[in-house]
């Protein structure tokens, strides 16, 4: 029987040093979009705005939860992301000279600016600026996905806004953020969530499900199980067991969530597996007895074996047969991985609203100063992926 994977040691001793050293633009212009399979940074002409904000969140969270010295790095990344939006609109991306490209002002990107700002002990971006940025996307119900009001409207952007607004309310006590979270919660309960526990993704301007391109992503169902467990109102109003069952019905024979339900050839990216881990932790915390293949311990072993690398990187995607289909490591995946570690470390409520101030500092466990177990067949990012 293989030794248990030491998730905490892998984060502290492998992932954080790896991404500090290789995941930043050498000219100071934010985070790289991804790292190649050989371990080199991909300094492509464009880097999405969400990448800077998500990496800022990770490093701020590491400083808070693990006591690392990463807070200045988080503040630098978030300040850079804010500078690229000097026009008042968040760009799609920035180039190698730090210049903004495009001004779509996407709700999804803005949600991560809010989340990263809430994770810092003091705001890097003025909260009033973030409120004004959100107001530019206001719709009669919810928010537009971008400033051009492009269709379709998406569940995913509002899920992340719920997460971010909840964190902002905890950090500030500002009731405006509670109202944002309330509206996102209502959309989940009345629009996104279906009676069978599935979560639809795409809608028209009036929040009617669209047929073209409609899909169910089990990873998002799992994500809502965790967020719902953290939020007393969702936990009371939604059947989290049904949502968990709907998500895990899509589980492949090897125990991995596919990117899309009802597609036998669907690939399986890393991020849905991290959300499955969080959902399983939430279910256990709710007193549910899980089958052996859905215990958190079994899920983290599969993730470590199939996706995480000894150097601190990851395999982003495999096909339905387990073959690697992505020869790069997206920086943005660290957000999902760190949140999975956070839930693994302590599944105490985080996403739901609390009264007033920022939640207390989480308990810090002593992490052994040794290399974590990594199964010998786990691929290395230093060796080319074939």
C-alpha positions as CSV (number, residue, x, y, z in Angstrom):
1,X,0.0,0.0,0.0
2,X,1.5,3.4,-1.0
3,X,2.4,5.9,1.6
4,X,-0.1,8.7,2.2
5,X,0.6,11.8,0.1
6,X,1.7,14.7,2.3
7,X,-0.4,17.6,0.8
8,X,0.9,20.2,3.2
9,X,4.5,19.4,2.6
10,X,4.0,19.4,-1.2
11,X,2.4,22.8,-1.1
12,X,5.0,24.3,1.2
13,X,8.2,22.7,0.0
14,X,7.4,22.1,-3.7
15,X,4.6,24.1,-5.2
16,X,5.2,27.5,-3.6
17,X,9.0,27.6,-4.2
18,X,8.5,26.3,-7.8
19,X,5.9,29.0,-8.7
20,X,7.8,31.8,-6.9
21,X,10.9,30.9,-8.9
22,X,9.3,30.3,-12.3
23,X,5.8,31.7,-12.3
24,X,6.5,35.4,-12.4
25,X,7.3,37.7,-15.3
26,X,11.0,38.7,-15.0
27,X,10.2,42.3,-15.8
28,X,7.8,42.6,-13.0
29,X,4.7,42.5,-15.1
30,X,2.6,40.0,-13.2
31,X,2.4,36.2,-13.4
32,X,3.2,34.1,-16.4
33,X,0.2,32.4,-18.2
34,X,1.7,29.0,-17.8
35,X,4.9,27.0,-17.4
36,X,6.0,24.6,-20.1
37,X,6.6,20.9,-19.5
38,X,10.3,21.5,-19.4
39,X,9.9,23.8,-16.5
40,X,10.5,27.1,-18.3
41,X,8.1,30.0,-18.1
42,X,5.9,30.7,-21.1
43,X,6.5,34.4,-21.7
44,X,3.8,34.7,-24.4
45,X,2.8,38.1,-25.6
46,X,-0.5,38.1,-23.6
47,X,-1.3,37.0,-20.1
48,X,-4.9,37.0,-18.9
49,X,-5.9,39.4,-16.1
50,X,-7.4,36.7,-14.1
51,X,-4.1,34.9,-13.8
52,X,-2.5,37.8,-11.9
53,X,-5.4,38.0,-9.5
54,X,-5.6,34.3,-8.9
55,X,-1.9,34.0,-8.2
56,X,-2.2,37.0,-5.9
57,X,-4.9,35.1,-4.0
58,X,-2.7,32.0,-3.7
59,X,0.3,33.9,-2.3
60,X,-1.8,35.9,0.1
61,X,-3.6,32.8,1.3
62,X,-0.2,31.0,1.8
63,X,1.0,33.9,3.9
64,X,-2.2,33.8,6.0
65,X,-2.6,30.1,6.4
66,X,1.0,28.8,6.3
67,X,2.9,31.8,7.7
68,X,5.0,32.2,4.6
69,X,6.7,35.4,3.5
70,X,4.5,35.7,0.3
71,X,2.3,38.6,1.2
72,X,4.5,41.2,-0.6
73,X,4.4,39.1,-3.7
74,X,0.7,38.9,-3.5
75,X,0.4,42.6,-3.1
76,X,2.7,43.2,-6.0
77,X,0.7,41.0,-8.3
78,X,-2.6,42.5,-7.3
79,X,-1.3,46.1,-7.6
80,X,-0.1,45.2,-11.1
81,X,-3.5,43.8,-12.0
82,X,-5.1,47.0,-10.7
83,X,-2.7,49.2,-12.7
84,X,-3.6,47.5,-16.0
85,X,-7.2,48.6,-15.3
86,X,-6.4,52.3,-15.0
87,X,-9.1,53.1,-17.5
88,X,-11.7,51.8,-15.1
89,X,-12.2,48.6,-17.1
90,X,-10.4,45.4,-16.5
91,X,-8.5,44.3,-19.6
92,X,-8.7,40.8,-21.1
93,X,-5.0,40.5,-20.8
94,X,-1.7,42.4,-20.5
95,X,1.4,42.2,-22.8
96,X,5.0,41.6,-22.0
97,X,5.5,45.4,-21.4
98,X,2.6,45.5,-18.8
99,X,0.2,47.2,-21.2
100,X,-3.5,46.4,-21.1
101,X,-5.0,44.6,-24.1
102,X,-8.8,44.8,-24.6
103,X,-11.3,46.2,-22.2
104,X,-14.0,43.6,-22.0
105,X,-14.3,44.1,-18.3
106,X,-15.4,40.6,-17.6
107,X,-17.3,39.6,-14.4
108,X,-15.3,36.5,-14.1
109,X,-12.0,38.4,-13.9
110,X,-13.4,41.0,-11.6
111,X,-14.5,38.3,-9.1
112,X,-10.9,37.3,-8.7
113,X,-9.8,40.9,-8.1
114,X,-12.3,41.0,-5.3
115,X,-11.4,37.7,-3.9
116,X,-7.6,38.4,-3.9
117,X,-8.2,41.8,-2.3
118,X,-10.3,40.2,0.5
119,X,-7.5,37.7,1.2
120,X,-5.0,40.4,1.9
121,X,-4.9,41.7,5.5
122,X,-5.3,45.3,4.1
123,X,-6.9,46.2,0.8
124,X,-4.5,46.6,-2.2
125,X,-7.3,47.9,-4.4
126,X,-9.7,50.5,-2.9
127,X,-13.0,48.8,-2.1
128,X,-14.9,51.7,-3.7
129,X,-13.1,51.1,-7.0
130,X,-14.1,47.4,-6.9
131,X,-17.7,48.4,-6.2
132,X,-17.7,50.8,-9.1
133,X,-16.2,48.2,-11.3
134,X,-19.0,45.8,-10.4
135,X,-21.7,48.5,-10.9
136,X,-20.6,48.8,-14.5
137,X,-21.9,45.3,-15.1
138,X,-25.2,45.6,-13.2
139,X,-28.1,43.9,-14.9
140,X,-31.8,43.8,-13.8
141,X,-31.0,40.5,-12.1
142,X,-27.4,39.6,-11.4
143,X,-24.7,41.1,-13.5
144,X,-23.7,41.0,-17.2
145,X,-20.7,38.8,-18.0
146,X,-18.9,41.7,-19.7
147,X,-19.4,45.3,-20.4
148,X,-20.6,44.6,-23.9
149,X,-23.4,42.4,-22.4
150,X,-22.4,39.5,-24.6
151,X,-24.5,36.3,-24.5
152,X,-24.7,33.8,-23.1
153,X,-24.8,34.7,-19.4
154,X,-22.9,32.2,-17.3
155,X,-23.4,30.4,-14.0
156,X,-19.6,30.2,-13.5
157,X,-19.0,33.9,-13.2
158,X,-21.8,34.3,-10.7
159,X,-20.5,31.4,-8.6
160,X,-17.1,33.0,-8.3
161,X,-18.7,36.4,-7.6
162,X,-20.6,34.7,-4.7
163,X,-17.4,33.3,-3.4
164,X,-15.6,36.7,-3.7
165,X,-18.5,38.8,-2.3
166,X,-18.7,36.5,0.7
167,X,-15.0,36.9,1.3
168,X,-15.3,40.7,0.9
169,X,-18.1,40.9,3.4
170,X,-16.0,38.8,5.9
171,X,-13.0,41.1,5.3
172,X,-14.9,44.4,5.6
173,X,-18.3,43.9,7.3
174,X,-19.7,46.0,4.4
175,X,-23.4,45.1,3.9
176,X,-23.1,46.0,0.2
177,X,-21.0,42.8,-0.3
178,X,-23.6,40.8,1.6
179,X,-26.2,42.0,-0.8
180,X,-24.1,40.9,-3.8
181,X,-23.7,37.5,-2.3
182,X,-27.4,37.3,-1.5
183,X,-28.3,37.9,-5.2
184,X,-25.8,35.3,-6.4
185,X,-27.1,32.8,-3.9
186,X,-30.7,33.4,-5.1
187,X,-29.6,32.9,-8.7
188,X,-28.0,29.6,-7.8
189,X,-31.1,28.4,-5.9
190,X,-33.7,29.5,-8.4
191,X,-32.0,29.5,-11.8
192,X,-28.7,27.5,-12.0
193,X,-29.6,24.5,-9.8
194,X,-32.0,21.9,-11.4
195,X,-34.3,19.5,-9.6
196,X,-32.1,16.6,-10.3
197,X,-29.1,18.3,-8.7
198,X,-27.3,19.3,-11.8
199,X,-26.1,22.8,-12.4
200,X,-26.6,24.4,-15.8
201,X,-24.0,26.7,-17.2
202,X,-25.4,28.9,-20.0
203,X,-28.4,31.3,-20.1
204,X,-29.9,34.0,-22.2
205,X,-30.3,37.6,-21.2
206,X,-33.4,36.8,-19.2
207,X,-31.9,33.8,-17.4
208,X,-33.6,31.2,-19.5
209,X,-31.4,28.1,-20.2
210,X,-30.0,28.1,-23.7
211,X,-29.9,24.9,-25.8
212,X,-27.0,25.6,-28.0
213,X,-23.8,24.8,-26.2
214,X,-25.5,23.9,-22.9
215,X,-23.6,21.6,-20.7
216,X,-23.2,20.3,-17.2
217,X,-19.8,20.4,-15.6
218,X,-19.6,18.0,-12.7
219,X,-16.7,20.1,-11.3
220,X,-19.0,23.0,-10.8
221,X,-21.6,20.9,-9.1
222,X,-18.9,19.7,-6.7
223,X,-17.8,23.3,-6.1
224,X,-21.3,24.3,-5.1
225,X,-21.4,21.4,-2.6
226,X,-18.5,22.9,-0.8
227,X,-19.7,26.5,-1.1
228,X,-23.1,25.4,0.0
229,X,-21.7,23.6,3.0
230,X,-20.0,26.8,4.0
231,X,-23.1,28.9,3.6
232,X,-25.9,28.3,6.1
233,X,-28.6,29.6,3.8
234,X,-27.6,27.4,0.9
235,X,-27.2,24.4,3.2
236,X,-30.7,25.0,4.5
237,X,-32.4,25.6,1.1
238,X,-30.6,23.1,-1.2
239,X,-30.2,19.4,-1.1
240,X,-26.4,19.1,-1.1
241,X,-26.6,15.3,-1.1
242,X,-28.5,15.4,-4.4
243,X,-26.0,17.8,-5.9
244,X,-23.1,15.6,-4.7
245,X,-24.8,12.6,-6.2
246,X,-25.4,14.3,-9.5
247,X,-21.8,15.4,-9.8
248,X,-20.4,12.0,-8.8
249,X,-22.7,10.1,-11.2
250,X,-20.3,11.4,-13.9
251,X,-17.3,9.8,-12.2
252,X,-15.3,7.7,-14.6
253,X,-14.2,4.1,-13.8
254,X,-10.8,5.4,-12.7
255,X,-12.4,7.7,-10.2
256,X,-11.9,11.0,-11.9
257,X,-14.5,13.7,-12.7
258,X,-14.8,14.4,-16.5
259,X,-14.9,18.0,-17.7
260,X,-18.4,17.4,-19.0
261,X,-21.2,15.0,-18.0
262,X,-22.8,12.6,-20.4
263,X,-19.8,12.5,-22.7
264,X,-17.9,9.2,-22.6
265,X,-15.0,10.8,-24.4
266,X,-14.7,13.9,-22.3
267,X,-11.3,14.7,-21.0
268,X,-10.5,15.2,-17.3
269,X,-8.7,18.3,-16.2
270,X,-7.1,18.8,-12.8
271,X,-9.4,21.4,-11.4
272,X,-12.6,19.2,-11.2
273,X,-10.6,16.7,-9.1
274,X,-9.7,19.4,-6.6
275,X,-13.4,20.4,-6.4
276,X,-14.4,16.8,-5.9
277,X,-11.9,16.7,-3.0
278,X,-13.5,19.8,-1.4
279,X,-17.0,18.3,-1.9
280,X,-16.0,15.0,-0.3
281,X,-14.6,16.9,2.7
282,X,-17.8,18.9,3.0
283,X,-19.9,15.7,2.9
284,X,-17.8,14.1,5.5
285,X,-18.1,17.2,7.7
286,X,-21.8,16.9,7.3
287,X,-21.7,13.4,8.7
288,X,-22.1,11.6,5.5
289,X,-20.6,8.1,5.1
290,X,-18.7,8.0,1.8
291,X,-17.9,4.9,-0.3
292,X,-14.2,4.0,-0.3
293,X,-13.5,5.6,-3.7
294,X,-15.0,8.9,-2.6
295,X,-13.2,9.4,0.6
296,X,-11.0,12.5,0.7
297,X,-8.0,10.2,1.3
298,X,-8.7,8.2,-1.8
299,X,-9.3,11.3,-3.9
300,X,-6.1,13.1,-2.9
301,X,-4.1,9.9,-3.6
302,X,-5.5,9.8,-7.2
303,X,-4.8,13.5,-7.7
304,X,-1.2,13.2,-6.4
305,X,-0.6,10.1,-8.6
306,X,-2.2,11.4,-11.8
307,X,-1.7,15.2,-11.7
308,X,0.9,16.5,-9.2
309,X,4.6,16.4,-10.0
310,X,7.6,16.1,-7.6
311,X,8.9,19.6,-8.6
312,X,5.7,21.4,-7.5
313,X,4.0,21.6,-10.9
314,X,1.0,19.7,-12.3
315,X,-0.5,18.0,-15.3
316,X,-3.4,20.1,-16.4
317,X,-5.4,17.7,-18.5
318,X,-5.7,14.0,-19.5
319,X,-8.1,12.4,-21.9
320,X,-10.7,9.8,-20.9
321,X,-8.1,7.1,-21.2
322,X,-5.6,8.9,-19.0
323,X,-3.2,10.1,-21.7
324,X,-1.7,13.6,-21.1
325,X,-3.3,16.1,-23.4
326,X,-1.7,19.4,-22.1
327,X,2.0,19.9,-22.3
328,X,1.9,23.0,-20.0
329,X,0.9,23.9,-16.5
330,X,-1.6,26.8,-16.2
331,X,-0.7,29.2,-13.4
332,X,-4.4,29.6,-12.8
333,X,-4.7,26.0,-11.5
334,X,-2.9,27.0,-8.3
335,X,-6.1,28.7,-7.1
336,X,-8.0,25.4,-7.2
337,X,-5.1,23.4,-5.7
338,X,-4.6,25.8,-2.8
339,X,-8.3,25.9,-2.1
340,X,-8.3,22.1,-2.0
341,X,-5.4,22.2,0.4
342,X,-7.2,24.7,2.5
343,X,-10.3,22.5,2.8
344,X,-8.1,19.5,3.4
345,X,-6.2,21.3,6.2
346,X,-9.3,22.6,7.9
347,X,-12.9,22.4,6.6
348,X,-14.2,25.1,8.9
349,X,-16.6,27.5,7.3
350,X,-15.0,30.0,4.9
351,X,-17.1,30.8,1.9
352,X,-20.4,31.7,3.6
353,X,-21.1,35.1,5.3
354,X,-20.2,35.8,8.9
355,X,-21.1,38.7,11.0
356,X,-18.8,41.6,10.5
357,X,-15.1,41.1,10.7
358,X,-12.7,38.9,8.8
359,X,-12.7,35.3,10.0
360,X,-10.1,34.4,12.5
361,X,-6.7,33.1,11.5
362,X,-7.0,29.4,10.7
363,X,-5.1,26.9,12.9
364,X,-1.6,26.3,11.5
365,X,-0.4,22.8,11.7
366,X,3.2,21.8,12.0
367,X,4.4,20.6,8.6
368,X,7.3,18.1,8.6
369,X,10.4,19.4,6.9
370,X,10.8,16.4,4.6
371,X,9.9,15.6,1.0
372,X,6.3,14.4,0.5
373,X,5.6,11.0,-1.0
374,X,5.1,11.2,-4.7
375,X,4.2,8.0,-6.5
376,X,7.1,7.0,-8.7
377,X,5.1,7.1,-11.9
378,X,4.1,10.7,-11.4
379,X,5.5,12.6,-14.5
380,X,8.0,15.3,-14.0
381,X,7.7,18.7,-15.7
382,X,11.4,18.7,-16.4
383,X,11.1,15.8,-18.7
384,X,9.3,16.6,-22.0
385,X,5.8,15.2,-22.1
386,X,5.1,13.0,-25.1
